[in-house]
Amino acid sequence: MLTTFKKTLWLNVLIFLVPNVSLAAQQHEYFLAIAEGVSPEVRLAVGNKLQDLIGSELAPGSLVHVLQVPSYQTLATFEVPHGSRKGRLKNRLQIPAWQSVIPFLKNPETKGSMQVDLPRLPAKLRELRQSKFPVRVVIVGSLIYDDPRYSAWKFNPYVPTDGCLTAEYCPFVGGVSDFPVGTKISWIAPATDLALDQPVIESIKRFYRLFCDTHGGEIVRIGESPSAAFRFDRSQFSDKPTLQKDGVAMRNPKIEAVIETAPVPSPVVVSKTTTPFKPVVEDQRPNLEAPPATPELTKTPQTPPYERFLPPVQLASSPPLSCDGGKVAFVIDYSTSMVTDVKQELDLAWKRKKFLANACQRIRTLNFKQFAVVGFYGEQIDKDTLDPQFYFFRRWFFSPRWADGTAENREAACQAIASWQSHGGTPTLEALKMARRLEGITTILLYTDGMPSFSPASDIQNYVRKLAAEGITMHTMGLGALPAPAGVPSIYDEAGAAFMLDTAKAGQGHYFGI
């Protein structure tokens, strides 16, 4: 009896003298992911809460990482020291971390993005994690997700269906890691987001909760209060979201009966019970089966219908194009010239439709084992520089990925290329180099309407010769024939057509007039 009493007494003494003995179970590893465009008031409130965490609320030995998103730059990492609040906050080992994070927290500017880029968060947590303590994440930023590479991925008023969490092209699926086991997440969102139409905001919350749940995390709170956001002991949600088989599309939650035409690529496998895609506006995407009878002209209605300028070469009478069951990359130009002329006076949307109709027909009918689609355009940085941008069917992170040549995949690709938008210039050489990343590629089909931006034609053709030496055949698909038909106005690019003919020859392939 006395022995037991002595053991208990010594244990209590140790607990009193060594705080970590009693507090070890309360140690946590926190991650504060703060968007660079968050208002100064919210940043200061989060900064005050950071002082509370380090000064008194977290057990000694706990870790706190401060991240700036969506770039996921690590601003500082704190290890909570022993001592009083004042002693903890002024601990000399913490000074470098405070010097790194205070300028960001006290910055009166609100320049920068409010986005968070949630799909990147799990991998970042695993990269930075330094302990086995329970992980707690506080996100500070907008609930709106806007992927610059996919114009359709913008939340409001559309929200992804649950099926988007199983489609490989979805940015919330491909290459996304799982959260550390037991991760709990709280989200501080601006009041403007929370004031969205109720069906929209509730659907966004549910989608994020479902995404985190799918990857082993749990969102316990979404609101605008910084003080409430750091309470992880109880979830504000009483239900657990379950994955629904509701197709793969962006939908308007305010119109529950309508599934919009998918502005993201179609699913790889379409269930027979899936609600069919029904466009709200009939001309929302190009008709890939046939081009319109005439173009819509904005400033020069006297221009004859475009059929006058089409070459006599049609798909059926073109030189034979055989892929011999290989691996084919469709590289498609989405520059501004695909929809308008250089002076932006003519609406040339019919040109884009012709290209897409041809590309879709090739995708549907060519004999290949696997294929990929790389759409490309370039954002102007200065007068001599383009920043290349890409669309992918399929993709792995920021690179193309092969898809099997099944009927479902071919149809999905046709819908994908119809959803991508045209912008900027024509970085042809960079697009070919991107396609070359595909392992085992045998054939490239380049769809473009003229000369590349800035890159000399000779550089491109030299690169194509290197591809040919590796056994990669290059075919070019261009709008126009050689020589130009009589009466063709300035929208016809004879130099561009000559460039495509020479490029096809360099690639030991053919030039096809569309």
Residue pairs with C-beta under 8 A, 6 or more apart in sequence:
14 21
15 21
15 22
19 59
19 60
19 82
20 59
20 60
20 61
23 59
23 60
24 59
24 61
26 58
26 59
26 62
27 58
27 59
27 60
27 61
27 62
27 131
27 133
28 58
28 59
28 62
28 63
28 133
28 134
28 135
28 136
29 62
29 63
29 64
29 65
29 129
29 130
29 131
29 133
29 134
29 135
29 136
30 53
30 58
30 62
30 63
30 64
30 65
30 136
30 137
30 138
31 64
31 65
31 67
31 124
31 125
31 128
31 135
31 136
31 137
31 138
32 46
32 50
32 64
32 65
32 66
32 67
32 138
32 140
33 67
33 69
33 72
33 116
33 121
33 137
33 138
33 139
33 140
33 141
34 43
34 46
34 66
34 67
34 68
34 69
34 104
34 140
34 141
35 68
35 69
35 70
35 112
35 113
35 114
35 115
35 116
35 140
35 141
35 142
36 68
36 69
36 70
36 71
36 111
36 112
36 113
37 110
37 111
37 112
37 113
37 114
37 141
38 46
38 110
38 114
38 140
38 141
38 190
39 110
39 190
40 106
40 107
40 108
40 109
40 110
42 140
42 188
42 190
42 226
43 104
43 105
43 106
43 107
43 140
44 105
44 106
45 226
45 227
46 105
46 138
46 140
46 188
46 226
47 101
47 102
47 105
47 106
49 226
49 227
49 229
49 230
50 64
50 66
50 101
50 105
51 89
53 62
53 64
53 80
53 230
54 64
54 78
54 80
54 88
54 89
54 94
55 85
55 86
55 88
55 89
56 85
56 88
57 230
58 64
58 80
59 80
60 80
60 81
60 82
61 79
61 80
62 79
62 80
62 133
63 77
63 78
63 79
63 80
63 130
63 131
63 133
64 77
64 78
64 80
65 74
65 76
65 77
65 78
65 128
66 74
66 75
66 76
66 77
66 78
66 101
66 104
67 73
67 74
67 75
67 124
67 128
68 75
68 104
69 115
69 116
69 117
69 139
69 141
70 113
70 115
70 116
70 117
70 120
72 117
72 120
72 124
74 128
75 100
75 101
75 104
76 96
76 97
76 98
76 100
76 101
77 97
77 128
77 130
78 94
78 97
79 93
79 94
80 88
81 87
81 88
81 91
81 93
81 94
82 88
83 91
88 94
114 141
114 142
114 144
114 190
115 141
115 142
115 144
115 145
115 146
116 139
116 141
116 142
116 145
117 145
118 139
118 145
118 172
118 208
118 211
119 171
119 172
119 176
119 211
121 137
121 139
121 179
122 176
122 177
122 178
122 179
122 215
122 216
122 217
123 176
123 177
125 135
125 137
125 179
125 180
125 183
126 177
126 180
129 135
129 180
134 182
134 184
135 179
135 180
135 182
135 183
135 184
136 183
136 184
136 185
136 186
136 232
137 183
137 184
137 185
137 186
137 217
138 185
138 186
138 187
138 188
138 229
138 230
139 185
139 186
139 187
139 188
140 188
140 226
141 188
141 189
142 189
142 190
142 193
143 155
143 187
143 189
143 193
143 194
143 201
143 204
143 205
143 208
143 222
144 154
144 155
144 156
144 193
144 204
145 153
145 154
145 155
146 153
146 154
146 155
147 153
147 154
147 171
148 389
149 389
149 390
149 391
150 171
150 264
150 391
150 420
151 263
151 420
151 421
152 158
152 250
152 262
152 263
152 264
152 419
153 160
153 171
153 250
153 263
153 264
155 200
155 204
156 196
156 200
156 204
157 197
157 200
157 252
157 253
157 254
158 250
158 251
158 252
158 260
158 263
159 200
159 203
159 204
159 207
159 250
159 251
159 252
159 253
160 170
160 172
160 207
160 249
160 250
160 251
160 264
161 244
161 246
161 247
161 248
161 249
161 250
161 251
161 259
162 207
162 210
162 243
162 244
162 245
162 246
163 244
163 245
163 246
163 247
163 248
163 249
163 267
163 274
164 170
164 172
164 173
164 248
164 249
164 264
165 172
165 173
165 210
165 211
165 214
165 243
166 173
166 243
166 248
167 173
167 248
167 264
167 265
167 267
167 268
168 174
168 268
168 394
169 264
169 265
169 392
169 393
169 394
169 395
169 416
170 248
170 264
172 211
174 394
174 395
174 396
174 397
175 396
175 397
176 215
177 215
178 215
178 216
179 212
179 215
179 216
179 217
180 216
181 216
183 212
183 216
183 217
183 218
184 217
184 218
184 219
184 220
184 232
185 212
185 217
185 218
185 219
185 220
186 219
186 220
186 221
186 222
186 229
186 230
186 231
186 232
187 208
187 219
187 221
187 222
187 223
187 229
188 223
188 224
188 225
188 226
188 229
189 222
189 223
189 224
190 224
191 224
193 201
194 201
194 222
194 223
194 224
195 201
196 204
197 253
197 254
199 253
199 254
199 256
200 253
200 254
202 253
203 253
205 219
205 222
206 241
208 219
208 222
209 218
209 219
209 237
209 241
210 241
210 243
212 218
212 219
213 240
213 241
214 243
218 235
219 237
220 232
220 234
220 235
220 236
220 237
221 228
221 229
221 231
221 232
221 235
221 236
222 236
223 229
223 236
245 271
245 273
245 274
246 259
246 274
246 275
247 259
247 267
247 271
247 274
247 275
247 277
248 262
248 264
248 266
248 267
248 274
249 259
249 260
249 261
249 262
249 263
249 264
249 277
250 260
250 262
250 263
250 264
251 258
251 259
251 260
252 258
252 260
258 278
258 280
259 275
259 276
259 277
259 278
260 277
260 278
260 279
260 280
261 277
261 278
261 279
261 280
261 284
261 285
262 277
262 415
262 419
263 419
264 416
264 419
265 393
265 412
265 413
265 415
265 416
265 419
266 277
266 411
266 412
266 415
266 416
267 274
267 408
267 412
268 403
268 408
268 409
268 412
269 408
270 408
270 411
277 415
279 285
285 415
285 418
285 419
286 349
286 352
286 353
286 356
286 357
286 418
287 353
287 357
288 353
288 356
288 357
288 360
288 414
288 418
289 357
290 357
291 350
291 353
291 354
291 357
292 350
292 353
293 305
293 307
294 305
294 306
294 307
294 350
295 303
295 305
295 306
295 346
295 347
295 348
295 349
295 350
295 351
296 347
296 349
296 350
297 303
297 346
297 347
298 345
298 346
298 347
299 345
299 346
300 345
300 346
303 346
303 489
304 487
306 350
306 351
308 485
308 487
308 488
309 480
309 485
309 488
309 489
309 491
309 492
310 354
310 514
311 480
311 481
311 485
311 513
311 514
312 481
313 481
313 512
313 513
315 358
315 361
315 512
318 510
318 512
318 513
319 510
319 512
321 362
321 366
321 475
321 510
321 512
322 367
323 366
323 367
323 368
323 442
323 443
324 367
324 442
325 367
325 368
325 369
326 368
326 369
326 442
326 443
327 368
327 369
327 370
327 371
327 372
327 402
327 438
327 440
327 441
327 442
327 443
328 366
328 368
328 370
328 371
328 372
328 441
328 442
328 443
328 444
328 445
329 371
329 372
329 373
329 374
329 400
329 435
329 438
329 441
329 443
329 444
329 445
330 359
330 362
330 363
330 371
330 372
330 373
330 374
330 413
330 417
330 445
330 447
331 374
331 376
331 431
331 432
331 435
331 444
331 445
331 446
331 447
332 355
332 359
332 373
332 374
332 375
332 376
332 417
332 447
332 448
333 355
333 375
333 376
333 377
333 426
333 428
333 431
333 447
333 448
333 449
334 375
334 376
334 377
334 391
334 420
334 421
334 422
334 423
335 376
335 377
335 378
335 422
335 423
335 424
335 425
335 426
335 449
335 453
336 344
336 377
336 422
336 423
336 424
336 425
337 348
337 426
337 449
337 450
338 348
338 351
338 352
338 355
338 422
338 449
339 347
339 348
339 349
339 351
339 352
339 422
340 346
340 347
340 348
341 348
341 490
341 491
346 491
348 491
351 449
351 479
352 422
354 479
354 514
355 447
355 449
355 477
355 479
355 514
356 417
356 418
358 447
358 477
358 514
359 417
359 445
359 447
359 477
360 413
360 414
360 417
360 418
362 445
363 371
363 373
363 410
363 413
363 414
364 410
364 411
364 414
368 405
368 443
369 404
369 405
370 402
370 403
370 404
370 405
371 402
371 403
371 405
371 409
371 410
371 413
372 392
372 393
372 394
372 400
372 401
372 402
372 403
372 435
372 438
373 391
373 392
373 393
373 400
373 413
373 416
373 417
374 390
374 391
374 392
374 400
374 431
374 434
374 435
375 390
375 391
375 392
375 417
375 420
376 388
376 389
376 390
376 391
376 426
376 427
376 428
376 430
376 431
376 434
377 388
377 389
377 422
377 423
377 424
377 425
377 426
377 427
378 386
378 387
378 388
378 389
378 424
378 425
378 426
378 427
378 430
378 453
379 386
379 387
379 389
379 423
379 424
379 425
380 386
380 387
380 424
380 425
381 387
384 454
385 454
386 424
386 425
386 426
386 427
386 453
386 454
388 427
388 430
388 431
388 434
389 423
389 424
390 398
390 400
390 431
390 434
391 416
391 420
392 399
392 400
392 401
393 403
393 412
393 413
393 416
393 417
394 400
394 401
394 402
394 403
395 401
399 434
399 437
400 434
400 435
400 437
400 438
401 438
402 438
402 439
403 409
403 412
403 413
425 453
425 454
426 448
426 450
426 451
426 452
426 453
427 452
427 453
427 455
428 446
428 448
428 452
428 453
428 455
428 460
429 452
429 455
429 459
429 460
429 463
431 446
432 444
432 446
432 460
432 463
432 464
432 467
433 463
435 441
435 444
436 467
436 472
441 472
442 471
442 472
442 473
443 472
443 473
443 474
443 475
443 509
444 467
444 472
444 473
444 474
444 475
444 507
445 475
445 476
445 477
446 474
446 475
446 476
446 477
446 500
446 503
447 477
447 478
448 476
448 477
448 478
448 496
448 500
449 478
449 479
449 480
449 493
449 496
450 478
450 493
450 495
450 496
450 497
450 499
451 457
451 493
451 495
451 496
451 499
452 460
457 499
457 502
457 503
460 503
461 502
461 503
461 506
462 506
464 474
464 503
464 506
464 507
465 506
465 507
467 474
467 507
468 474
468 506
468 507
468 508
472 507
473 507
473 508
473 509
474 503
474 504
474 506
474 507
474 508
474 509
475 504
475 507
475 509
475 510
475 511
475 512
476 500
476 501
476 503
476 504
476 507
476 509
476 510
476 511
476 512
477 500
477 512
477 514
478 496
478 497
478 500
478 511
478 512
478 513
478 514
479 513
479 514
480 488
480 492
480 493
480 494
480 496
480 497
480 513
481 497
481 513
482 494
482 497
482 498
482 501
482 513
483 494
484 492
484 494
484 497
485 492
497 511
497 513
500 511
501 511
503 511
504 510
504 511
505 511
